[in-house]
Amino acid sequence: MQVYIVGGAVRDQLLGRHFTDKDYVVVGATPQEMLDAGFIQVGADFPVFLHPTTRAEYALARTERKSGKGYKGFEVYAAPDVSLEEDLKRRDLTINAMAIEVKSLVDDTPVSGEVIDYYGGIDDIKNKVLRHVSEAFSEDPLRVLRIARFYGRFYNTDYRFSIADETKQLITQIIESDELQHLTAERVWQETSRALMQSAPQAYIDCLLDLGALSQVLPNLAQAFDFNDHQTTVTHQDFVFQALQLAASMSLDLTQRWSILMSSFAAPSLIKTIYEISNKFITKTSLDAHNNHDTVTPNELDDDAQISSAVLQQWSEQSKQLAASLKVPKKIAQFNSSYINSFPYFISNQPQASQIAALIAANKADKDPETLMALMTLHKVFELSYQQLEFQRYIEAYQKISIKDVDSSLQGSAIGAAIEAARIEAIQDLIEKS
């Protein structure tokens, strides 16, 4: 019998990342031997055992053979004659297919510390590449979501991985088949919710978009991202991605991050309204039927909210449909509905006492203000995200102006003054086009 630490713990050790969870593979053992050693069997589809004291998972080495549709369509063979190399071959990515031998079932001290790497995981870590272990990668549609999640996990680190071209080809094969249609709602939600809680949640969605998989896994969401209102200077996709990144940097919870993703169903013109109305300066864009640019006074705020009611309704209905299709936990879906229902208040510059009372009552803030405070934080994330994207444009315009862009005959301080004037003009031009 040989025992090995496998998968994520080995990968994270090589990456220099902190890890606490360890998974083990046992080669050359039978289920009865594991039970005799005091381990508790928990695996229904294949032999997985819990350590009697640490509760770490120990799986008997196994192979898998495709036998049907979806990620459950596999026949499993687990027996003492399955080798470590065979077990690692069934794994998704080379960086997850490495092992370190330990002394025994009850002592996980490494025998030598040598990393066993049959499939090039060490080189792929060095080259920052996500690569499939074998052609069997294309047999499991869940791996499309997993690779997108891994892409997002390391996006904001020194190890920003890219996906190997040959792996992308296998993903294309999965997309062109009907395998993605066999993913259960629970598994899609599980992978998506885990990805949303990573340090770069937007990278997961962006990766699925780039791979062409989002249109099959979350088609309504893909369609929302595909829409672009050219009357807004900030694209809808950029706005949502910026808000997700900001939410992660602020350690916002899953309910808030899900609500940010659901804002994808709001028209881009409404997204812009979040910023403009909250700053007491409203430019009517595609919110009205006339597409003019008249300034709206605070007295007109209620009328403007009525104009956007159709967009609010679409936002609400599509969010509810997606939440229902993924079986999103009720609390998370309700929080998003609460934000949409509270949106007219948040964009009002002069809320009436009756509006404030209604907001408190709707969110039961008199009993527990936590939900309302979370909604207010979420709204500020939207505002700040828009401002950040606008300032990124201003910074880019500022950076583009150099000494090459001013009169070459100027001397001394006149050069600096001319550069400053040109930068101000460039920024002003962007403001006027907003």
C-alpha positions, -999 to 999 in steps of 0.1 A, spaced: 0 0 0 13 35 -9 -3 68 2 1 101 -17 -9 137 -12 -24 147 -46 -39 176 -64 -43 211 -50 -20 208 -20 9 198 -43 1 225 -68 -2 252 -41 30 241 -25 48 246 -58 31 280 -62 42 291 -27 5 295 -18 -10 288 16 -31 257 18 -49 238 45 -69 211 27 -51 179 16 -65 151 -5 -50 117 -6 -49 88 -30 -42 52 -17 -27 27 -42 -28 -10 -36 -55 -11 -9 -90 -26 -7 -121 -10 9 -119 -36 36 -83 -27 45 -94 10 48 -123 0 71 -101 -22 92 -77 8 97 -106 27 112 -115 49 81 -151 58 74 -164 52 39 -184 81 25 -182 77 -13 -212 63 -30 -200 62 -66 -164 52 -58 -144 44 -26 -136 75 -6 -128 73 31 -125 98 59 -96 97 83 -109 87 117 -94 118 134 -85 145 108 -115 138 86 -93 143 55 -104 124 24 -86 93 12 -96 79 -21 -86 45 -35 -68 49 -68 -93 46 -97 -98 50 -134 -128 63 -152 -144 54 -186 -170 75 -204 -203 56 -205 -230 83 -210 -238 120 -212 -228 147 -188 -203 148 -160 -219 118 -143 -217 95 -174 -187 75 -162 -179 40 -152 -155 39 -123 -129 11 -117 -112 11 -83 -90 -18 -73 -55 -25 -59 -40 -29 -94 -48 7 -104 -15 26 -104 -8 62 -93 -1 72 -129 -34 58 -141 -52 77 -113 -35 110 -120 -43 106 -158 -80 110 -151 -76 145 -136 -84 176 -155 -53 198 -156 -16 190 -154 -11 214 -125 -36 193 -105 -21 159 -115 9 157 -93 16 138 -61 39 135 -31 43 101 -14 38 101 24 47 75 50 14 58 57 -23 62 63 -17 76 98 15 96 91 14 121 62 51 131 66 66 131 30 88 101 23 113 123 4 93 154 -7 99 146 -43 70 157 -66 58 129 -88 49 145 -121 40 122 -150 23 148 -171 43 180 -171 26 199 -143 58 215 -130 67 229 -164 32 242 -169 34 260 -136 67 276 -146 52 286 -179 19 297 -164 -2 274 -186 -35 256 -179 -33 224 -199 -54 192 -200 -38 160 -189 -53 138 -216 -79 138 -244 -104 125 -219 -107 161 -208 -133 166 -234 -155 139 -219 -164 159 -188 -183 192 -195 -179 203 -160 -142 209 -167 -151 239 -189 -164 257 -158 -135 244 -137 -109 257 -160 -126 291 -161 -126 291 -123 -89 282 -121 -82 310 -146 -100 334 -123 -84 320 -92 -49 330 -103 -59 361 -123 -47 386 -97 -16 368 -87 20 365 -101 7 333 -117 -18 347 -142 -23 315 -162 -33 313 -199 -51 283 -214 -31 261 -238 -43 263 -274 -48 226 -276 -69 227 -244 -90 254 -260 -96 231 -290 -109 204 -267 -132 229 -250 -145 239 -284 -153 202 -290 -173 202 -258 -192 233 -267 -200 220 -302 -214 188 -287 -244 189 -264 -224 179 -233 -227 213 -216 -265 209 -217 -262 180 -194 -247 200 -165 -271 202 -136 -282 235 -123 -266 227 -89 -232 221 -105 -233 253 -125 -243 273 -95 -217 256 -74 -189 265 -98 -202 300 -104 -207 308 -68 -172 296 -59 -158 317 -88 -177 348 -77 -160 346 -43 -125 346 -57 -102 376 -59 -111 382 -96 -147 371 -100 -150 389 -133 -122 367 -148 -144 336 -146 -172 352 -166 -147 368 -190 -130 334 -196 -164 317 -204 -172 345 -228 -138 342 -245 -142 304 -248 -177 307 -262 -191 287 -234 -212 313 -216 -239 313 -243 -245 276 -235 -241 276 -198 -258 310 -190 -274 320 -223 -294 350 -210 -264 364 -193 -243 360 -225 -270 378 -244 -270 407 -219 -232 411 -222 -235 411 -260 -257 442 -259 -240 475 -261 -256 510 -260 -232 532 -280 -246 563 -263 -227 554 -231 -190 559 -229 -186 530 -205 -195 496 -219 -219 475 -199 -194 446 -197 -167 469 -184 -190 483 -158 -201 449 -144 -165 436 -144 -152 467 -127 -179 464 -100 -171 427 -95 -134 434 -91 -142 463 -66 -166 440 -47 -138 414 -43 -113 441 -32 -138 451 -5 -145 415 5 -182 418 -2 -203 387 3 -218 364 -22 -253 380 -21 -238 414 -31 -215 399 -58 -245 380 -73 -265 412 -74 -236 428 -93 -237 400 -119 -274 404 -122 -270 441 -130 -260 427 -164 -297 426 -172 -301 463 -167 -298 485 -198 -264 503 -201 -284 536 -200 -297 527 -165 -261 519 -154 -251 553 -164 -281 568 -145 -267 552 -113 -238 577 -115 -255 607 -131 -286 608 -108 -266 602 -77 -244 632 -85 -274 655 -91 -266 659 -128 -286 638 -152 -282 636 -189 -311 619 -206 -296 593 -229 -315 562 -241 -337 563 -210 -361 586 -228 -376 582 -262 -362 615 -275 -325 607 -271 -318 644 -263 -292 657 -238 -313 681 -217 -303 686 -181 -329 672 -157 -336 691 -126 -341 674 -92 -379 681 -94 -380 657 -124 -365 628 -107 -397 609 -101 -406 613 -138 -372 600 -148 -377 570 -125 -410 562 -142 -392 564 -176 -369 536 -165 -396 514 -150 -395 490 -181 -358 485 -177 -363 479 -139 -389 453 -147 -367 436 -173 -338 436 -148 -361 420 -121 -377 394 -143 -345 381 -160 -327 380 -127 -355 359 -111 -355 336 -142 -318 329 -139 -319 325 -102 -347 300 -105 -330 281 -133 -298 277 -113 -316 271 -80 -299 300 -64 -304 301 -26 -335 320 -17 -317 345 5 -293 355 -23 -321 359 -49 -342 379 -25 -313 403 -18 -310 411 -55 -348 417 -57 -345 440 -27 -318 460 -45 -339 464 -77 -369 474 -57 -349 499 -37 -332 514 -68 -356 543 -73 -348 555 -38 -311 552 -43 -311 573 -74 -333 600 -58 -315 632 -49 -344 644 -27 -360 614 -11 -393 621 7 -399 610 43 -425 586 30 -399 570 6 -375 565 35 -401 550 57 -411 526 28 -375 516 23 -371 508 60 -403 488 61 -395 469 29 -362 458 42 -373 453 78 -345 476 88 -363 485 120 -357 449 132 -323 444 116 -306 471 96 -279 448 82 -296 441 49 -303 477 42 -267 487 50 -255 459 26 -278 473 -1 -264 508 4 -229 495 2 -237 477 -30 -251 509 -46 -219 528 -37 -199 500 -54 -219 507 -86 -213 545 -83 -176 541 -76 -171 516 -104 -185 540 -129 -163 568 -116 -133 546 -117 -139 536 -154 -144 573 -163 -112 582 -146 -93 554 -164 -103 571 -196 -92 605 -183 -59 591 -172 -53 574 -206 -61 607 -224 -37 625 -200 -9 600 -206 -12 603 -244 -2 639 -244 36 645 -244 61 671 -256 56 657 -292 20 671 -291 29 708 -286 46 735 -306 83 726 -310 93 762 -310 82 767 -274 109 771 -247 112 766 -210 81 768 -188 60 774 -219 65 737 -229 50 725 -196 21 750 -198 13 738 -233 14 702 -223 -9 709 -194 -33 729 -216 -34 700 -241 -41 675 -214 -70 696 -201 -84 699 -235 -82 662 -241 -100 655 -208 -126 682 -215 -133 666 -249 -140 633 -232 -163 650 -207 -183 666 -235 -187 633 -252 -199 615 -221 
